[in-house]
Structures are given as C-alpha cells and as structure tokens.
Amino acid sequence: MLRLALILHIFIGSTLGGSAVIAALVMGYSTIWTILITAVVGFVLAVPVSAIVARKLYGG
C-alpha cells in the first residue's frame, strides 16, 4: 500500500500544488516566495489525501 500511496502522491501532490499556485495568482499574489510556499503547502497537504485514496483503492 505504501508504494501505491507514493505513486498517487506524485499525481495528487502536483494537482493540489498547481491548484494552490493558480489560486494564489488569481488572488493577485505574484511574488516568487508566495508561489513557492503555496506549491509546497499543496504538495505537503497531498500526503494524507494520497494515504486515504490508497487505503480506499487497496480495499480497506
């Protein structure tokens, strides 16, 4: 299940990170630090999401 969660994290993390960056840009925050922070926050928040999705896909 860990392997599945890691593979899912690649896709879910990039999706959440990209969505967070787009949301920050739409709100008018266009500095490099804001973009980097939102990308990292989205990628980190994907850890529990990918674990939950992997658990559901694995059968539990």
Sequence and secondary structure as in RCSB ss.txt:
>XXXX:A:sequence
MLRLALILHIFIGSTLGGSAVIAALVMGYSTIWTILITAVVGFVLAVPVSAIVARKLYGG
>XXXX:A:secstr
 HHHHHHHHHHHHHHHHHHHHHHHHHTT  SHHHHHHHHHHHHHHHHHHHHHHHHHHHT 
